[in-house]
Amino acid sequence: MSKFEKTIKGDIAKISEQLNAYILNSAFSMNLVDESEDSYGDCKLIVRVYDKYYMRNSSRASLTLTLFSKGEDVFVSAIGSGGGTGALIRFDWGAEDNITSIIQDCLYEMGY
C-alpha cells in the first residue's frame, strides 16, 4: 500500500475535474471504476476508485482518491493498493508508489 495526503486551497469541483483528467490521461490502461459524491452543509466529499493494468507483473493496481472540502480547504487523499504478485510475500514492483505519484505530479503541475 502507498498513501499520499495533502491539504490544499481551492475549488473542489475544479480540482476534482483536473485530477480526473490527469489520472485518466496518465496511462492507456487507466480506468475509472466508480465514484461517489455527497454534500453535508458546506462540506463536500468526492470518492473515486481507479485501476490500472501493469504489464511488468501482469496485475492491476487500484487508486482510491478522496477529496473532502470545507470552504476553500480541500483535503486530498490518494491510496494505491494491489499490483502485487505472490500469495504470502507480495512484490508490487513499484506499482503502488507509481499510481499514487500520479496525484503528486498532478498537484505539483497545478501549483500545489
Helices and strands as residue ranges (DSSP letters): E 2-9, H 12-25, E 30-40, E 43-54, G 55-57, E 59-70, E 73-82, H 95-109
